[in-house]
Amino acid sequence: MEIYGTDRIRNVVLLGHGGAGKTTLVEAMAYLSGITNRLGKVSDGNTVSDFDKEEIKRQFSISTTLIPIEWNKHKINILDTPGFFDFVGEAEEAASAADAAVIVVSGKAGVQVGTEKAWALCERYNLPRIFFITEMDNDDVSYRNVLAQLQEKFGKRVAPIHMPLREDGKFVGYINIVKNKGRRYVNRAERVECDIPEYAQEYLDAYRDSLMESVAETSEEFMDRYFGGEEFSVTEITAAMASEISECGMYPVSMGSPVNCQGARILLDDIVHYFPSPAQRKRAGLDRNSNAVVDADYDFKKSKTAVVFKTIIDPFLGKYSLFKVCSGVIKNDDVLYNVSQDVDEKLSKLYVLQGGKPIEVSELHAGDIGAIAKSNSVRTGDSLGTKARPVIYQPVSVSKPYTAKRYKPKNKGDVDKISQAFSRMMQEDLSMKVVNDAENRQTLIYGIGDQHIDVIVSKLLERYKVDVELSQPKVAFRETIRKKSDVDSKYKKQSGGHGQYGHVKMRFEPSGDMETPYVFEEEVVGGAVPKNYFPAVEKGLQDSVLSGPLAAYPVVGIKAVLYDGSYHPVDSSEMAFKTATVMAFKKGIMEASPVLLEPIVSLKVTVPDKYTGDVMGDLNKRRGRVLGMTPVAGGSTVIEADIPELEIYGYSTNLRSMTGGSGEFEYEFARYEQAPSDVQAKEIEARASKITKVED
C-alpha cells in the first residue's frame, strides 16, 4: 500500500442503528476501490469487515473493523462499527480515533434510537458528519420522509446534497443538488448524465434554495451576492460546504443502495471533498517531564507520538494494537517509548489492517492509523512517544458495564484456562469486566447487556475451547439484630484426662454502626473470667460474625458485652472460651430479633421524556423509591431512585424493551436496609443448609 501524507488521509467512522447497512456499505466501497473483486453479503458471511466467526454466525457486527480504502489519490481509513447497543464500547473506541463520521440511516426504518446515539457520539467528539440513507432500491422507501425526520430531530443544518430519481417507483438514479444535474445508473455503479424530470423540480428547487442559503451564510461576500441574485459556481459551493462541514455547521445528506453498489462512489467522493484531513483537527497531550500541554495537532514535523485506541487478540491473527499517529512519522524498526507503561517498544514491523488481513507498510504519517503486532506490554489507551518527549494522551473512554451474571466452569479443571482467556478478552474489550466476589464465593462477568455476555461466553468456547454456565448472581445480604438479649453459655466436655470448660454470660444489643461487624466490651468483676481469656472470647466473636445464625450471612451492627462467667483452674482453655462464645453468639442473636439487611443501590436512569411514566411504574414494581427527576438536554430526564440490588438483575433488558433501546442506567452501592419479611423468609429457607452447627 502506498504511503500517504497527512493531507491525503481521511479517518471516517461508520455509525448507526444495528441493521441500517453499515457493513454492506463498506463492502460496496471495498468493491469499487478494488480491494475485492466480488460483492460479499452479510447473509453469506463473506464480507470484508465481518470476518470473525461470531459475526458470521450471528450475521451482525460485534467488533470495529478497519478498512483502509485508496480513492482518488487519498487514503480513507473506514472504521466499521457495530450498531447494536451491547457493543457500544467498540463504537466509542472507533469514534475516538476518527476525524469525521458517516451516520448510516435505514431508508425503511428512518431515524432510530441508534441514529440518535450515533449523533450523540459525534457530538461528544465534535465530529463532522454526513448522513447516508440506505435501501433506496426498496420501492416503499421515502427519501423525503426520512430527510424530514432527520431535520426535525437534528435541525435545519441537515441539508440534502443528493436526491433520488425514480421511474415507475423504481430507483434509477439521483440528482446532484450541488451541480444541479441528474445522473442515471446504467449498471451497478456506472452512471450517465440525464435530464432532471419535471416531477422532481419542486423538491429540487426547495432543497437547492436551502443549500444555497447555507453557503451564503459562510461569508458576507457570499451573502451579498446571494441577495443580489447571483449564482455560485460549483467550486465556490464545494469549498464553502467543506468549510461548513468541517466546522460542524452543516450536515449533508446523501443516499443510495449499497447492496447494488449505488451511492457508494459518490459517498467516497464526498468524503474526500468535504471531510477534513487530520491536519485540520486538533490533538493535545501532556508532556510527562514538564507537565506542559503539547499541541501535537497531527503535525508530521513534530516528535513521534501515537495513541493506542483498540486491541485485537485473535487465535489465528494473533495480537494487534491499533494506534493513531498523533504527530511525526513512525517507521519500521523505530523504538518508541510507552509512556503509560514506562517501557520501550521495538517496532519490528508496521501494519495496516484490511479487515482480518494485515498489510505490512514501511512508515505511517501523522494522522494515519496502523497496527503493531505481538507487543505484550501495549494496552488500549497507552500513549507512545520518545523518552525525550514523553507525551501522554487522554486514554479511550468507554461505557461502564452494569449487567452482571455469575459463571461457573462446566469442567472444574478449566479454571486456569478460563482465567487466562478472560484476561486476554478484557484487553480486547474494555466494556467487559470479570470480578472475583470472594464474599459471596462467586465469579461474575459484567457486560453492557445480556447479548454482550452471551457473545463473550460464545467466544470463550469458540476461541479457547472452554465452557461456562451462567446464572443469576448472589446478592450480599447482611444480618443484624433489633433488640437486646442476655445469654448464659457454658461449654463443658470431659473425655478422660484434661477436660474442656468455658462459661460466659453475655449481652447482645444493636451497636448503631452498620459499617462495623461488632463492638466488644467486657464488664467482668472479681475475676469471674480471667483476663487472659478475653482475647479468646473476642476471637469467638470474630469467627461468628462471618456467618450469622439466621441465614449464614455476615453479621453487622452488634454490640457484645461479656459481664460474667466462670472458669476451671485445670480444664479451662482459650479454645473452650472461644467455643462458649460461639454458642452464646448463636443463641444471643436468635433471641434479639435478628433480621436480614439487603444492599440498596443508588440508580440513575436517563430516558426520553415520553418514557418516564413507564420507567417509574417499573421501578415501583421493583421496590424502588424514586427520589427525584431532572430534565436534561435533548428532551430526556434523569430519574434518580434507590432500589434493592436484588431487583437490578435483568434491568438492562427490561429498560431497553420499555424505551426501544433509548434508556440508559448506572448505579452504585448506597447502604443496607432491612429486607421485607417475604424476602427474608425466602432467603432464610434457601440458605438453611448453610447454617453452621455448633455444640449445644
Stockholm file with secondary structure:
# STOCKHOLM 1.0

chainA/1-696         MEIYGTDRIRNVVLLGHGGAGKTTLVEAMAYLSGITNRLGKVSDGNTVSDFDKEEIKRQFSISTTLIPIEWNKHKINILDTPGFFDFVGEAEEAASAADAAVIVVSGKAGVQVGTEKAWALCERYNLPRIFFITEMDNDDVSYRNVLAQLQEKFGKRVAPIHMPLREDGKFVGYINIVKNKGRRYVNRAERVECDIPEYAQEYLDAYRDSLMESVAETSEEFMDRYFGGEEFSVTEITAAMASEISECGMYPVSMGSPVNCQGARILLDDIVHYFPSPAQRKRAGLDRNSNAVVDADYDFKKSKTAVVFKTIIDPFLGKYSLFKVCSGVIKNDDVLYNVSQDVDEKLSKLYVLQGGKPIEVSELHAGDIGAIAKSNSVRTGDSLGTKARPVIYQPVSVSKPYTAKRYKPKNKGDVDKISQAFSRMMQEDLSMKVVNDAENRQTLIYGIGDQHIDVIVSKLLERYKVDVELSQPKVAFRETIRKKSDVDSKYKKQSGGHGQYGHVKMRFEPSGDMETPYVFEEEVVGGAVPKNYFPAVEKGLQDSVLSGPLAAYPVVGIKAVLYDGSYHPVDSSEMAFKTATVMAFKKGIMEASPVLLEPIVSLKVTVPDKYTGDVMGDLNKRRGRVLGMTPVAGGSTVIEADIPELEIYGYSTNLRSMTGGSGEFEYEFARYEQAPSDVQAKEIEARASKITKVED
#=GR chainA/1-696 SS CCCCCGGGEEEEEEEESTTSSHHHHHHHHHHHTTSCSSCCCTTTTCCSSCCSHHHHHHTSCCSCEEEEEEETTEEEEEEECCCSGGGHHHHHHHHHHCSEEEEEEBTTTBSCHHHHHHHHHHHHHTCCEEEEECCTTSTTCCHHHHHHHHHHHHCTTEEESEEEEEETTEEEEEEETTTTEEEEESSSSCEEEECCCHHHHHHHHHHHHHHHHHHHTTCHHHHHHHHTTCCCCHHHHHHHHHHHHHTTSCEEEEECBGGGTBTHHHHHHHHHHHSCCGGGSCCEEEETTTCCEEECTTCTTSCCEEEEEEEEEETTTEEEEEEEEEESEEETTCEEEETTTTEEEECSCEEEEETTEEEEESEEETTCEEEEESCTTCCTTCEEECSSSCEECCCCCCCCCCEEEEEEESSGGGHHHHHHHHHHHHHHCTTCEEEEETTTTEEEEEESSHHHHHHHHHHHHHHHCCCEEEECCCCCCEEEESSCEEEEEEEEECCSSSCEEEEEEEEEEECSCTTSSEEEEECCCTTSSCGGGHHHHHHHHHHHTTSCTTTSCCBCSEEEEEEEEECCTTTBCHHHHHHHHHHHHHHHHHTSCEEEEEEEEEEEEEEEGGGHHHHHHHHHHTTCEEEEEEEETTTEEEEEEEEEGGGTTTHHHHHHHHHTTCCEEEEEEEEEEECCHHHHHHHHHHTGGGCCCCCC
#=GC SS_cons         CCCCCGGGEEEEEEEESTTSSHHHHHHHHHHHTTSCSSCCCTTTTCCSSCCSHHHHHHTSCCSCEEEEEEETTEEEEEEECCCSGGGHHHHHHHHHHCSEEEEEEBTTTBSCHHHHHHHHHHHHHTCCEEEEECCTTSTTCCHHHHHHHHHHHHCTTEEESEEEEEETTEEEEEEETTTTEEEEESSSSCEEEECCCHHHHHHHHHHHHHHHHHHHTTCHHHHHHHHTTCCCCHHHHHHHHHHHHHTTSCEEEEECBGGGTBTHHHHHHHHHHHSCCGGGSCCEEEETTTCCEEECTTCTTSCCEEEEEEEEEETTTEEEEEEEEEESEEETTCEEEETTTTEEEECSCEEEEETTEEEEESEEETTCEEEEESCTTCCTTCEEECSSSCEECCCCCCCCCCEEEEEEESSGGGHHHHHHHHHHHHHHCTTCEEEEETTTTEEEEEESSHHHHHHHHHHHHHHHCCCEEEECCCCCCEEEESSCEEEEEEEEECCSSSCEEEEEEEEEEECSCTTSSEEEEECCCTTSSCGGGHHHHHHHHHHHTTSCTTTSCCBCSEEEEEEEEECCTTTBCHHHHHHHHHHHHHHHHHTSCEEEEEEEEEEEEEEEGGGHHHHHHHHHHTTCEEEEEEEETTTEEEEEEEEEGGGTTTHHHHHHHHHTTCCEEEEEEEEEEECCHHHHHHHHHHTGGGCCCCCC
//
